[in-house]
Amino acid sequence: MQSDKIIKKYKELFLALENYDRTRELPSQRKRVDITLSVRTINKLKELSKKSGKPVSHIIEEKFMER
């Protein structure tokens, strides 16, 4: 059936929309959070940010997505 092909092809999108219905949050939506880090960690993140040209938040997100 045609609808089965569409659901299979866009499964990830349908799951994201189902989650949005429950939580009112999209996977690509960003939120600000306060965290406490050591000075050493903050300095390392700033150094990585300067070398890569990426914001610190992107560096952190990339590290979590690697796992």
PDBQT receptor file of N, H, CA, C and O in Angstrom, charges set to zero:
ATOM      1  N   MET A   1       0.833  -1.184   0.000  1.00  0.00    +0.000 N 
ATOM      2  CA  MET A   1       0.000   0.000   0.000  1.00  0.00    +0.000 C 
ATOM      3  C   MET A   1       0.881   1.254   0.000  1.00  0.00    +0.000 C 
ATOM      4  O   MET A   1       1.958   1.248   0.596  1.00  0.00    +0.000 OA
ATOM      5  N   GLN A   2       0.446   2.299  -0.646  1.00  0.00    +0.000 N 
ATOM      6  H   GLN A   2      -0.429   2.303  -1.130  1.00  0.00    +0.000 HD
ATOM      7  CA  GLN A   2       1.206   3.537  -0.785  1.00  0.00    +0.000 C 
ATOM      8  C   GLN A   2       1.470   4.199   0.570  1.00  0.00    +0.000 C 
ATOM      9  O   GLN A   2       2.564   4.710   0.808  1.00  0.00    +0.000 OA
ATOM     10  N   SER A   3       0.476   4.189   1.452  1.00  0.00    +0.000 N 
ATOM     11  H   SER A   3      -0.413   3.774   1.259  1.00  0.00    +0.000 HD
ATOM     12  CA  SER A   3       0.648   4.852   2.749  1.00  0.00    +0.000 C 
ATOM     13  C   SER A   3       1.705   4.149   3.594  1.00  0.00    +0.000 C 
ATOM     14  O   SER A   3       2.407   4.804   4.364  1.00  0.00    +0.000 OA
ATOM     15  N   ASP A   4       1.831   2.827   3.464  1.00  0.00    +0.000 N 
ATOM     16  H   ASP A   4       1.261   2.295   2.838  1.00  0.00    +0.000 HD
ATOM     17  CA  ASP A   4       2.865   2.094   4.202  1.00  0.00    +0.000 C 
ATOM     18  C   ASP A   4       4.267   2.520   3.760  1.00  0.00    +0.000 C 
ATOM     19  O   ASP A   4       5.180   2.638   4.577  1.00  0.00    +0.000 OA
ATOM     20  N   LYS A   5       4.419   2.747   2.455  1.00  0.00    +0.000 N 
ATOM     21  H   LYS A   5       3.678   2.650   1.791  1.00  0.00    +0.000 HD
ATOM     22  CA  LYS A   5       5.711   3.195   1.929  1.00  0.00    +0.000 C 
ATOM     23  C   LYS A   5       6.065   4.575   2.474  1.00  0.00    +0.000 C 
ATOM     24  O   LYS A   5       7.212   4.836   2.838  1.00  0.00    +0.000 OA
ATOM     25  N   ILE A   6       5.073   5.443   2.525  1.00  0.00    +0.000 N 
ATOM     26  H   ILE A   6       4.142   5.231   2.229  1.00  0.00    +0.000 HD
ATOM     27  CA  ILE A   6       5.297   6.801   3.025  1.00  0.00    +0.000 C 
ATOM     28  C   ILE A   6       5.671   6.766   4.500  1.00  0.00    +0.000 C 
ATOM     29  O   ILE A   6       6.605   7.447   4.925  1.00  0.00    +0.000 OA
ATOM     30  N   ILE A   7       4.944   5.974   5.280  1.00  0.00    +0.000 N 
ATOM     31  H   ILE A   7       4.185   5.421   4.935  1.00  0.00    +0.000 HD
ATOM     32  CA  ILE A   7       5.227   5.866   6.712  1.00  0.00    +0.000 C 
ATOM     33  C   ILE A   7       6.622   5.293   6.933  1.00  0.00    +0.000 C 
ATOM     34  O   ILE A   7       7.353   5.767   7.802  1.00  0.00    +0.000 OA
ATOM     35  N   LYS A   8       6.997   4.289   6.165  1.00  0.00    +0.000 N 
ATOM     36  H   LYS A   8       6.403   3.904   5.458  1.00  0.00    +0.000 HD
ATOM     37  CA  LYS A   8       8.315   3.680   6.306  1.00  0.00    +0.000 C 
ATOM     38  C   LYS A   8       9.415   4.673   5.912  1.00  0.00    +0.000 C 
ATOM     39  O   LYS A   8      10.440   4.776   6.587  1.00  0.00    +0.000 OA
ATOM     40  N   LYS A   9       9.193   5.392   4.825  1.00  0.00    +0.000 N 
ATOM     41  H   LYS A   9       8.361   5.308   4.277  1.00  0.00    +0.000 HD
ATOM     42  CA  LYS A   9      10.191   6.336   4.326  1.00  0.00    +0.000 C 
ATOM     43  C   LYS A   9      10.416   7.491   5.303  1.00  0.00    +0.000 C 
ATOM     44  O   LYS A   9      11.549   7.934   5.491  1.00  0.00    +0.000 OA
ATOM     45  N   TYR A  10       9.342   7.978   5.922  1.00  0.00    +0.000 N 
ATOM     46  H   TYR A  10       8.421   7.619   5.769  1.00  0.00    +0.000 HD
ATOM     47  CA  TYR A  10       9.427   9.146   6.797  1.00  0.00    +0.000 C 
ATOM     48  C   TYR A  10       9.172   8.780   8.261  1.00  0.00    +0.000 C 
ATOM     49  O   TYR A  10       8.629   9.582   9.021  1.00  0.00    +0.000 OA
ATOM     50  N   LYS A  11       9.566   7.572   8.648  1.00  0.00    +0.000 N 
ATOM     51  H   LYS A  11      10.007   6.920   8.030  1.00  0.00    +0.000 HD
ATOM     52  CA  LYS A  11       9.304   7.078   9.996  1.00  0.00    +0.000 C 
ATOM     53  C   LYS A  11       9.835   8.036  11.070  1.00  0.00    +0.000 C 
ATOM     54  O   LYS A  11       9.138   8.338  12.040  1.00  0.00    +0.000 OA
ATOM     55  N   GLU A  12      11.056   8.504  10.891  1.00  0.00    +0.000 N 
ATOM     56  H   GLU A  12      11.622   8.259  10.104  1.00  0.00    +0.000 HD
ATOM     57  CA  GLU A  12      11.672   9.393  11.886  1.00  0.00    +0.000 C 
ATOM     58  C   GLU A  12      10.865  10.684  12.049  1.00  0.00    +0.000 C 
ATOM     59  O   GLU A  12      10.694  11.179  13.163  1.00  0.00    +0.000 OA
ATOM     60  N   LEU A  13      10.380  11.215  10.954  1.00  0.00    +0.000 N 
ATOM     61  H   LEU A  13      10.519  10.813  10.048  1.00  0.00    +0.000 HD
ATOM     62  CA  LEU A  13       9.575  12.432  11.006  1.00  0.00    +0.000 C 
ATOM     63  C   LEU A  13       8.250  12.192  11.726  1.00  0.00    +0.000 C 
ATOM     64  O   LEU A  13       7.821  13.017  12.533  1.00  0.00    +0.000 OA
ATOM     65  N   PHE A  14       7.608  11.070  11.436  1.00  0.00    +0.000 N 
ATOM     66  H   PHE A  14       7.957  10.400  10.780  1.00  0.00    +0.000 HD
ATOM     67  CA  PHE A  14       6.356  10.744  12.120  1.00  0.00    +0.000 C 
ATOM     68  C   PHE A  14       6.571  10.565  13.621  1.00  0.00    +0.000 C 
ATOM     69  O   PHE A  14       5.735  10.982  14.423  1.00  0.00    +0.000 OA
ATOM     70  N   LEU A  15       7.685   9.948  14.000  1.00  0.00    +0.000 N 
ATOM     71  H   LEU A  15       8.364   9.609  13.348  1.00  0.00    +0.000 HD
ATOM     72  CA  LEU A  15       7.988   9.781  15.420  1.00  0.00    +0.000 C 
ATOM     73  C   LEU A  15       8.220  11.133  16.095  1.00  0.00    +0.000 C 
ATOM     74  O   LEU A  15       7.790  11.345  17.228  1.00  0.00    +0.000 OA
ATOM     75  N   ALA A  16       8.897  12.041  15.401  1.00  0.00    +0.000 N 
ATOM     76  H   ALA A  16       9.246  11.869  14.480  1.00  0.00    +0.000 HD
ATOM     77  CA  ALA A  16       9.130  13.379  15.946  1.00  0.00    +0.000 C 
ATOM     78  C   ALA A  16       7.810  14.125  16.143  1.00  0.00    +0.000 C 
ATOM     79  O   ALA A  16       7.630  14.830  17.136  1.00  0.00    +0.000 OA
ATOM     80  N   LEU A  17       6.891  13.966  15.193  1.00  0.00    +0.000 N 
ATOM     81  H   LEU A  17       7.037  13.393  14.386  1.00  0.00    +0.000 HD
ATOM     82  CA  LEU A  17       5.583  14.622  15.319  1.00  0.00    +0.000 C 
ATOM     83  C   LEU A  17       4.754  14.018  16.448  1.00  0.00    +0.000 C 
ATOM     84  O   LEU A  17       4.041  14.735  17.150  1.00  0.00    +0.000 OA
ATOM     85  N   GLU A  18       4.846  12.697  16.624  1.00  0.00    +0.000 N 
ATOM     86  H   GLU A  18       5.425  12.115  16.054  1.00  0.00    +0.000 HD
ATOM     87  CA  GLU A  18       4.159  12.055  17.749  1.00  0.00    +0.000 C 
ATOM     88  C   GLU A  18       4.695  12.572  19.067  1.00  0.00    +0.000 C 
ATOM     89  O   GLU A  18       3.935  12.856  19.993  1.00  0.00    +0.000 OA
ATOM     90  N   ASN A  19       6.014  12.691  19.147  1.00  0.00    +0.000 N 
ATOM     91  H   ASN A  19       6.632  12.461  18.395  1.00  0.00    +0.000 HD
ATOM     92  CA  ASN A  19       6.632  13.210  20.363  1.00  0.00    +0.000 C 
ATOM     93  C   ASN A  19       6.207  14.661  20.601  1.00  0.00    +0.000 C 
ATOM     94  O   ASN A  19       5.975  15.060  21.743  1.00  0.00    +0.000 OA
ATOM     95  N   TYR A  20       6.107  15.447  19.534  1.00  0.00    +0.000 N 
ATOM     96  H   TYR A  20       6.296  15.124  18.607  1.00  0.00    +0.000 HD
ATOM     97  CA  TYR A  20       5.665  16.840  19.665  1.00  0.00    +0.000 C 
ATOM     98  C   TYR A  20       4.244  16.904  20.217  1.00  0.00    +0.000 C 
ATOM     99  O   TYR A  20       3.941  17.760  21.047  1.00  0.00    +0.000 OA
ATOM    100  N   ASP A  21       3.382  16.017  19.769  1.00  0.00    +0.000 N 
ATOM    101  H   ASP A  21       3.628  15.321  19.094  1.00  0.00    +0.000 HD
ATOM    102  CA  ASP A  21       2.012  15.989  20.282  1.00  0.00    +0.000 C 
ATOM    103  C   ASP A  21       1.991  15.756  21.790  1.00  0.00    +0.000 C 
ATOM    104  O   ASP A  21       1.161  16.326  22.498  1.00  0.00    +0.000 OA
ATOM    105  N   ARG A  22       2.908  14.913  22.281  1.00  0.00    +0.000 N 
ATOM    106  H   ARG A  22       3.582  14.450  21.706  1.00  0.00    +0.000 HD
ATOM    107  CA  ARG A  22       2.960  14.615  23.715  1.00  0.00    +0.000 C 
ATOM    108  C   ARG A  22       3.640  15.713  24.520  1.00  0.00    +0.000 C 
ATOM    109  O   ARG A  22       3.168  16.075  25.598  1.00  0.00    +0.000 OA
ATOM    110  N   THR A  23       4.751  16.249  24.002  1.00  0.00    +0.000 N 
ATOM    111  H   THR A  23       5.134  15.955  23.127  1.00  0.00    +0.000 HD
ATOM    112  CA  THR A  23       5.609  17.129  24.802  1.00  0.00    +0.000 C 
ATOM    113  C   THR A  23       5.597  18.594  24.382  1.00  0.00    +0.000 C 
ATOM    114  O   THR A  23       6.015  19.463  25.147  1.00  0.00    +0.000 OA
ATOM    115  N   ARG A  24       5.127  18.867  23.188  1.00  0.00    +0.000 N 
ATOM    116  H   ARG A  24       4.788  18.161  22.566  1.00  0.00    +0.000 HD
ATOM    117  CA  ARG A  24       5.180  20.209  22.596  1.00  0.00    +0.000 C 
ATOM    118  C   ARG A  24       6.615  20.696  22.407  1.00  0.00    +0.000 C 
ATOM    119  O   ARG A  24       6.883  21.897  22.440  1.00  0.00    +0.000 OA
ATOM    120  N   GLU A  25       7.539  19.744  22.208  1.00  0.00    +0.000 N 
ATOM    121  H   GLU A  25       7.321  18.768  22.182  1.00  0.00    +0.000 HD
ATOM    122  CA  GLU A  25       8.935  20.066  21.938  1.00  0.00    +0.000 C 
ATOM    123  C   GLU A  25       9.374  19.355  20.661  1.00  0.00    +0.000 C 
ATOM    124  O   GLU A  25       9.042  18.191  20.436  1.00  0.00    +0.000 OA
ATOM    125  N   LEU A  26      10.120  20.068  19.838  1.00  0.00    +0.000 N 
ATOM    126  H   LEU A  26      10.390  21.014  20.021  1.00  0.00    +0.000 HD
ATOM    127  CA  LEU A  26      10.676  19.487  18.620  1.00  0.00    +0.000 C 
ATOM    128  C   LEU A  26      12.123  19.073  18.884  1.00  0.00    +0.000 C 
ATOM    129  O   LEU A  26      12.796  19.700  19.702  1.00  0.00    +0.000 OA
ATOM    130  N   PRO A  27      12.618  18.031  18.211  1.00  0.00    +0.000 N 
ATOM    131  CA  PRO A  27      13.995  17.576  18.447  1.00  0.00    +0.000 C 
ATOM    132  C   PRO A  27      15.040  18.650  18.140  1.00  0.00    +0.000 C 
ATOM    133  O   PRO A  27      16.101  18.678  18.763  1.00  0.00    +0.000 OA
ATOM    134  N   SER A  28      14.751  19.512  17.205  1.00  0.00    +0.000 N 
ATOM    135  H   SER A  28      13.889  19.490  16.699  1.00  0.00    +0.000 HD
ATOM    136  CA  SER A  28      15.708  20.552  16.837  1.00  0.00    +0.000 C 
ATOM    137  C   SER A  28      15.565  21.811  17.693  1.00  0.00    +0.000 C 
ATOM    138  O   SER A  28      16.348  22.752  17.559  1.00  0.00    +0.000 OA
ATOM    139  N   GLN A  29      14.577  21.822  18.557  1.00  0.00    +0.000 N 
ATOM    140  H   GLN A  29      13.941  21.058  18.665  1.00  0.00    +0.000 HD
ATOM    141  CA  GLN A  29      14.343  22.975  19.421  1.00  0.00    +0.000 C 
ATOM    142  C   GLN A  29      15.477  23.092  20.424  1.00  0.00    +0.000 C 
ATOM    143  O   GLN A  29      15.988  22.077  20.898  1.00  0.00    +0.000 OA
ATOM    144  N   ARG A  30      15.870  24.282  20.748  1.00  0.00    +0.000 N 
ATOM    145  H   ARG A  30      15.455  25.107  20.363  1.00  0.00    +0.000 HD
ATOM    146  CA  ARG A  30      16.971  24.500  21.677  1.00  0.00    +0.000 C 
ATOM    147  C   ARG A  30      16.450  25.149  22.948  1.00  0.00    +0.000 C 
ATOM    148  O   ARG A  30      15.510  25.943  22.918  1.00  0.00    +0.000 OA
ATOM    149  N   LYS A  31      17.082  24.794  24.077  1.00  0.00    +0.000 N 
ATOM    150  H   LYS A  31      17.845  24.149  24.101  1.00  0.00    +0.000 HD
ATOM    151  CA  LYS A  31      16.734  25.371  25.372  1.00  0.00    +0.000 C 
ATOM    152  C   LYS A  31      18.003  25.803  26.066  1.00  0.00    +0.000 C 
ATOM    153  O   LYS A  31      19.055  25.185  25.904  1.00  0.00    +0.000 OA
ATOM    154  N   ARG A  32      17.901  26.847  26.826  1.00  0.00    +0.000 N 
ATOM    155  H   ARG A  32      17.046  27.348  26.958  1.00  0.00    +0.000 HD
ATOM    156  CA  ARG A  32      19.037  27.315  27.624  1.00  0.00    +0.000 C 
ATOM    157  C   ARG A  32      18.967  26.633  28.986  1.00  0.00    +0.000 C 
ATOM    158  O   ARG A  32      17.906  26.566  29.606  1.00  0.00    +0.000 OA
ATOM    159  N   VAL A  33      20.126  26.124  29.446  1.00  0.00    +0.000 N 
ATOM    160  H   VAL A  33      20.988  26.179  28.943  1.00  0.00    +0.000 HD
ATOM    161  CA  VAL A  33      20.215  25.498  30.763  1.00  0.00    +0.000 C 
ATOM    162  C   VAL A  33      21.427  26.052  31.496  1.00  0.00    +0.000 C 
ATOM    163  O   VAL A  33      22.404  26.471  30.875  1.00  0.00    +0.000 OA
ATOM    164  N   ASP A  34      21.355  26.052  32.804  1.00  0.00    +0.000 N 
ATOM    165  H   ASP A  34      20.562  25.712  33.308  1.00  0.00    +0.000 HD
ATOM    166  CA  ASP A  34      22.488  26.462  33.632  1.00  0.00    +0.000 C 
ATOM    167  C   ASP A  34      23.170  25.212  34.160  1.00  0.00    +0.000 C 
ATOM    168  O   ASP A  34      22.525  24.343  34.747  1.00  0.00    +0.000 OA
ATOM    169  N   ILE A  35      24.480  25.125  33.951  1.00  0.00    +0.000 N 
ATOM    170  H   ILE A  35      25.004  25.831  33.474  1.00  0.00    +0.000 HD
ATOM    171  CA  ILE A  35      25.246  24.005  34.469  1.00  0.00    +0.000 C 
ATOM    172  C   ILE A  35      26.498  24.538  35.155  1.00  0.00    +0.000 C 
ATOM    173  O   ILE A  35      26.938  25.653  34.876  1.00  0.00    +0.000 OA
ATOM    174  N   THR A  36      27.058  23.753  36.035  1.00  0.00    +0.000 N 
ATOM    175  H   THR A  36      26.701  22.847  36.261  1.00  0.00    +0.000 HD
ATOM    176  CA  THR A  36      28.282  24.134  36.721  1.00  0.00    +0.000 C 
ATOM    177  C   THR A  36      29.408  23.243  36.220  1.00  0.00    +0.000 C 
ATOM    178  O   THR A  36      29.322  22.017  36.276  1.00  0.00    +0.000 OA
ATOM    179  N   LEU A  37      30.457  23.878  35.731  1.00  0.00    +0.000 N 
ATOM    180  H   LEU A  37      30.527  24.875  35.686  1.00  0.00    +0.000 HD
ATOM    181  CA  LEU A  37      31.628  23.162  35.217  1.00  0.00    +0.000 C 
ATOM    182  C   LEU A  37      32.878  23.680  35.898  1.00  0.00    +0.000 C 
ATOM    183  O   LEU A  37      32.917  24.805  36.396  1.00  0.00    +0.000 OA
ATOM    184  N   SER A  38      33.899  22.838  35.910  1.00  0.00    +0.000 N 
ATOM    185  H   SER A  38      33.867  21.924  35.506  1.00  0.00    +0.000 HD
ATOM    186  CA  SER A  38      35.178  23.281  36.474  1.00  0.00    +0.000 C 
ATOM    187  C   SER A  38      35.800  24.326  35.552  1.00  0.00    +0.000 C 
ATOM    188  O   SER A  38      35.505  24.380  34.358  1.00  0.00    +0.000 OA
ATOM    189  N   VAL A  39      36.659  25.144  36.128  1.00  0.00    +0.000 N 
ATOM    190  H   VAL A  39      36.899  25.099  37.097  1.00  0.00    +0.000 HD
ATOM    191  CA  VAL A  39      37.357  26.167  35.342  1.00  0.00    +0.000 C 
ATOM    192  C   VAL A  39      38.184  25.505  34.244  1.00  0.00    +0.000 C 
ATOM    193  O   VAL A  39      38.275  26.026  33.133  1.00  0.00    +0.000 OA
ATOM    194  N   ARG A  40      38.783  24.366  34.552  1.00  0.00    +0.000 N 
ATOM    195  H   ARG A  40      38.710  23.943  35.455  1.00  0.00    +0.000 HD
ATOM    196  CA  ARG A  40      39.589  23.634  33.573  1.00  0.00    +0.000 C 
ATOM    197  C   ARG A  40      38.731  23.230  32.369  1.00  0.00    +0.000 C 
ATOM    198  O   ARG A  40      39.152  23.383  31.223  1.00  0.00    +0.000 OA
ATOM    199  N   THR A  41      37.537  22.716  32.635  1.00  0.00    +0.000 N 
ATOM    200  H   THR A  41      37.196  22.591  33.567  1.00  0.00    +0.000 HD
ATOM    201  CA  THR A  41      36.633  22.298  31.562  1.00  0.00    +0.000 C 
ATOM    202  C   THR A  41      36.186  23.490  30.729  1.00  0.00    +0.000 C 
ATOM    203  O   THR A  41      36.157  23.417  29.500  1.00  0.00    +0.000 OA
ATOM    204  N   ILE A  42      35.846  24.564  31.382  1.00  0.00    +0.000 N 
ATOM    205  H   ILE A  42      35.870  24.623  32.380  1.00  0.00    +0.000 HD
ATOM    206  CA  ILE A  42      35.412  25.777  30.668  1.00  0.00    +0.000 C 
ATOM    207  C   ILE A  42      36.529  26.294  29.774  1.00  0.00    +0.000 C 
ATOM    208  O   ILE A  42      36.290  26.653  28.621  1.00  0.00    +0.000 OA
ATOM    209  N   ASN A  43      37.741  26.332  30.299  1.00  0.00    +0.000 N 
ATOM    210  H   ASN A  43      37.935  26.041  31.236  1.00  0.00    +0.000 HD
ATOM    211  CA  ASN A  43      38.879  26.814  29.494  1.00  0.00    +0.000 C 
ATOM    212  C   ASN A  43      39.134  25.904  28.299  1.00  0.00    +0.000 C 
ATOM    213  O   ASN A  43      39.436  26.383  27.207  1.00  0.00    +0.000 OA
ATOM    214  N   LYS A  44      39.013  24.586  28.501  1.00  0.00    +0.000 N 
ATOM    215  H   LYS A  44      38.768  24.196  29.389  1.00  0.00    +0.000 HD
ATOM    216  CA  LYS A  44      39.209  23.656  27.395  1.00  0.00    +0.000 C 
ATOM    217  C   LYS A  44      38.124  23.847  26.333  1.00  0.00    +0.000 C 
ATOM    218  O   LYS A  44      38.416  23.830  25.138  1.00  0.00    +0.000 OA
ATOM    219  N   LEU A  45      36.870  24.029  26.768  1.00  0.00    +0.000 N 
ATOM    220  H   LEU A  45      36.633  24.043  27.740  1.00  0.00    +0.000 HD
ATOM    221  CA  LEU A  45      35.775  24.263  25.818  1.00  0.00    +0.000 C 
ATOM    222  C   LEU A  45      35.991  25.557  25.030  1.00  0.00    +0.000 C 
ATOM    223  O   LEU A  45      35.745  25.604  23.825  1.00  0.00    +0.000 OA
ATOM    224  N   LYS A  46      36.451  26.604  25.718  1.00  0.00    +0.000 N 
ATOM    225  H   LYS A  46      36.651  26.566  26.697  1.00  0.00    +0.000 HD
ATOM    226  CA  LYS A  46      36.723  27.874  25.033  1.00  0.00    +0.000 C 
ATOM    227  C   LYS A  46      37.839  27.707  24.009  1.00  0.00    +0.000 C 
ATOM    228  O   LYS A  46      37.777  28.266  22.914  1.00  0.00    +0.000 OA
ATOM    229  N   GLU A  47      38.866  26.927  24.374  1.00  0.00    +0.000 N 
ATOM    230  H   GLU A  47      38.916  26.472  25.263  1.00  0.00    +0.000 HD
ATOM    231  CA  GLU A  47      39.980  26.675  23.461  1.00  0.00    +0.000 C 
ATOM    232  C   GLU A  47      39.502  25.900  22.235  1.00  0.00    +0.000 C 
ATOM    233  O   GLU A  47      39.851  26.248  21.107  1.00  0.00    +0.000 OA
ATOM    234  N   LEU A  48      38.709  24.854  22.449  1.00  0.00    +0.000 N 
ATOM    235  H   LEU A  48      38.425  24.571  23.365  1.00  0.00    +0.000 HD
ATOM    236  CA  LEU A  48      38.162  24.087  21.333  1.00  0.00    +0.000 C 
ATOM    237  C   LEU A  48      37.276  24.957  20.450  1.00  0.00    +0.000 C 
ATOM    238  O   LEU A  48      37.286  24.835  19.225  1.00  0.00    +0.000 OA
ATOM    239  N   SER A  49      36.519  25.825  21.083  1.00  0.00    +0.000 N 
ATOM    240  H   SER A  49      36.511  25.924  22.078  1.00  0.00    +0.000 HD
ATOM    241  CA  SER A  49      35.637  26.727  20.342  1.00  0.00    +0.000 C 
ATOM    242  C   SER A  49      36.446  27.670  19.452  1.00  0.00    +0.000 C 
ATOM    243  O   SER A  49      36.100  27.900  18.294  1.00  0.00    +0.000 OA
ATOM    244  N   LYS A  50      37.504  28.197  20.000  1.00  0.00    +0.000 N 
ATOM    245  H   LYS A  50      37.785  28.010  20.942  1.00  0.00    +0.000 HD
ATOM    246  CA  LYS A  50      38.348  29.129  19.242  1.00  0.00    +0.000 C 
ATOM    247  C   LYS A  50      39.022  28.421  18.064  1.00  0.00    +0.000 C 
ATOM    248  O   LYS A  50      39.097  28.972  16.965  1.00  0.00    +0.000 OA
ATOM    249  N   LYS A  51      39.514  27.190  18.298  1.00  0.00    +0.000 N 
ATOM    250  H   LYS A  51      39.453  26.743  19.191  1.00  0.00    +0.000 HD
ATOM    251  CA  LYS A  51      40.185  26.437  17.237  1.00  0.00    +0.000 C 
ATOM    252  C   LYS A  51      39.231  26.024  16.125  1.00  0.00    +0.000 C 
ATOM    253  O   LYS A  51      39.569  26.091  14.943  1.00  0.00    +0.000 OA
ATOM    254  N   SER A  52      38.031  25.596  16.521  1.00  0.00    +0.000 N 
ATOM    255  H   SER A  52      37.757  25.542  17.481  1.00  0.00    +0.000 HD
ATOM    256  CA  SER A  52      37.095  25.061  15.530  1.00  0.00    +0.000 C 
ATOM    257  C   SER A  52      36.177  26.126  14.934  1.00  0.00    +0.000 C 
ATOM    258  O   SER A  52      35.614  25.937  13.856  1.00  0.00    +0.000 OA
ATOM    259  N   GLY A  53      36.029  27.241  15.642  1.00  0.00    +0.000 N 
ATOM    260  H   GLY A  53      36.485  27.394  16.518  1.00  0.00    +0.000 HD
ATOM    261  CA  GLY A  53      35.107  28.280  15.176  1.00  0.00    +0.000 C 
ATOM    262  C   GLY A  53      33.660  27.959  15.482  1.00  0.00    +0.000 C 
ATOM    263  O   GLY A  53      32.751  28.634  14.998  1.00  0.00    +0.000 OA
ATOM    264  N   LYS A  54      33.444  26.924  16.292  1.00  0.00    +0.000 N 
ATOM    265  H   LYS A  54      34.182  26.376  16.685  1.00  0.00    +0.000 HD
ATOM    266  CA  LYS A  54      32.083  26.513  16.652  1.00  0.00    +0.000 C 
ATOM    267  C   LYS A  54      31.742  27.039  18.040  1.00  0.00    +0.000 C 
ATOM    268  O   LYS A  54      32.624  27.160  18.890  1.00  0.00    +0.000 OA
ATOM    269  N   PRO A  55      30.479  27.350  18.274  1.00  0.00    +0.000 N 
ATOM    270  CA  PRO A  55      30.078  27.737  19.630  1.00  0.00    +0.000 C 
ATOM    271  C   PRO A  55      30.247  26.558  20.597  1.00  0.00    +0.000 C 
ATOM    272  O   PRO A  55      30.178  25.397  20.196  1.00  0.00    +0.000 OA
ATOM    273  N   VAL A  56      30.468  26.875  21.865  1.00  0.00    +0.000 N 
ATOM    274  H   VAL A  56      30.524  27.818  22.191  1.00  0.00    +0.000 HD
ATOM    275  CA  VAL A  56      30.659  25.852  22.889  1.00  0.00    +0.000 C 
ATOM    276  C   VAL A  56      29.471  24.891  22.917  1.00  0.00    +0.000 C 
ATOM    277  O   VAL A  56      29.657  23.684  23.073  1.00  0.00    +0.000 OA
ATOM    278  N   SER A  57      28.267  25.408  22.769  1.00  0.00    +0.000 N 
ATOM    279  H   SER A  57      28.116  26.389  22.642  1.00  0.00    +0.000 HD
ATOM    280  CA  SER A  57      27.082  24.546  22.817  1.00  0.00    +0.000 C 
ATOM    281  C   SER A  57      27.104  23.503  21.708  1.00  0.00    +0.000 C 
ATOM    282  O   SER A  57      26.671  22.371  21.921  1.00  0.00    +0.000 OA
ATOM    283  N   HIS A  58      27.599  23.863  20.533  1.00  0.00    +0.000 N 
ATOM    284  H   HIS A  58      27.950  24.783  20.360  1.00  0.00    +0.000 HD
ATOM    285  CA  HIS A  58      27.672  22.901  19.422  1.00  0.00    +0.000 C 
ATOM    286  C   HIS A  58      28.703  21.817  19.710  1.00  0.00    +0.000 C 
ATOM    287  O   HIS A  58      28.494  20.651  19.377  1.00  0.00    +0.000 OA
ATOM    288  N   ILE A  59      29.809  22.199  20.325  1.00  0.00    +0.000 N 
ATOM    289  H   ILE A  59      29.979  23.147  20.596  1.00  0.00    +0.000 HD
ATOM    290  CA  ILE A  59      30.843  21.216  20.677  1.00  0.00    +0.000 C 
ATOM    291  C   ILE A  59      30.275  20.196  21.654  1.00  0.00    +0.000 C 
ATOM    292  O   ILE A  59      30.491  18.995  21.496  1.00  0.00    +0.000 OA
ATOM    293  N   ILE A  60      29.556  20.668  22.653  1.00  0.00    +0.000 N 
ATOM    294  H   ILE A  60      29.381  21.644  22.781  1.00  0.00    +0.000 HD
ATOM    295  CA  ILE A  60      28.959  19.774  23.652  1.00  0.00    +0.000 C 
ATOM    296  C   ILE A  60      27.935  18.859  22.993  1.00  0.00    +0.000 C 
ATOM    297  O   ILE A  60      27.943  17.653  23.240  1.00  0.00    +0.000 OA
ATOM    298  N   GLU A  61      27.056  19.407  22.160  1.00  0.00    +0.000 N 
ATOM    299  H   GLU A  61      27.050  20.387  21.959  1.00  0.00    +0.000 HD
ATOM    300  CA  GLU A  61      26.040  18.592  21.487  1.00  0.00    +0.000 C 
ATOM    301  C   GLU A  61      26.679  17.524  20.605  1.00  0.00    +0.000 C 
ATOM    302  O   GLU A  61      26.225  16.380  20.594  1.00  0.00    +0.000 OA
ATOM    303  N   GLU A  62      27.718  17.882  19.871  1.00  0.00    +0.000 N 
ATOM    304  H   GLU A  62      28.086  18.812  19.880  1.00  0.00    +0.000 HD
ATOM    305  CA  GLU A  62      28.390  16.916  19.005  1.00  0.00    +0.000 C 
ATOM    306  C   GLU A  62      28.965  15.757  19.811  1.00  0.00    +0.000 C 
ATOM    307  O   GLU A  62      28.884  14.605  19.385  1.00  0.00    +0.000 OA
ATOM    308  N   LYS A  63      29.541  16.053  20.963  1.00  0.00    +0.000 N 
ATOM    309  H   LYS A  63      29.607  16.989  21.309  1.00  0.00    +0.000 HD
ATOM    310  CA  LYS A  63      30.120  14.998  21.800  1.00  0.00    +0.000 C 
ATOM    311  C   LYS A  63      29.038  14.049  22.302  1.00  0.00    +0.000 C 
ATOM    312  O   LYS A  63      29.275  12.845  22.398  1.00  0.00    +0.000 OA
ATOM    313  N   PHE A  64      27.866  14.564  22.620  1.00  0.00    +0.000 N 
ATOM    314  H   PHE A  64      27.673  15.542  22.541  1.00  0.00    +0.000 HD
ATOM    315  CA  PHE A  64      26.776  13.698  23.081  1.00  0.00    +0.000 C 
ATOM    316  C   PHE A  64      26.212  12.863  21.940  1.00  0.00    +0.000 C 
ATOM    317  O   PHE A  64      25.790  11.728  22.162  1.00  0.00    +0.000 OA
ATOM    318  N   MET A  65      26.195  13.393  20.744  1.00  0.00    +0.000 N 
ATOM    319  H   MET A  65      26.538  14.315  20.564  1.00  0.00    +0.000 HD
ATOM    320  CA  MET A  65      25.645  12.666  19.605  1.00  0.00    +0.000 C 
ATOM    321  C   MET A  65      26.575  11.561  19.125  1.00  0.00    +0.000 C 
ATOM    322  O   MET A  65      26.129  10.635  18.447  1.00  0.00    +0.000 OA
ATOM    323  N   GLU A  66      27.863  11.639  19.466  1.00  0.00    +0.000 N 
ATOM    324  H   GLU A  66      28.225  12.391  20.017  1.00  0.00    +0.000 HD
ATOM    325  CA  GLU A  66      28.832  10.607  19.065  1.00  0.00    +0.000 C 
ATOM    326  C   GLU A  66      28.540   9.281  19.734  1.00  0.00    +0.000 C 
ATOM    327  O   GLU A  66      28.910   8.234  19.203  1.00  0.00    +0.000 OA
ATOM    328  N   ARG A  67      27.897   9.295  20.867  1.00  0.00    +0.000 N 
ATOM    329  H   ARG A  67      27.596  10.146  21.299  1.00  0.00    +0.000 HD
ATOM    330  CA  ARG A  67      27.682   8.066  21.644  1.00  0.00    +0.000 C 
ATOM    331  C   ARG A  67      26.474   7.332  21.228  1.00  0.00    +0.000 C 
ATOM    332  O   ARG A  67      26.165   6.281  21.790  1.00  0.00    +0.000 OA
TER     333      ARG A  67
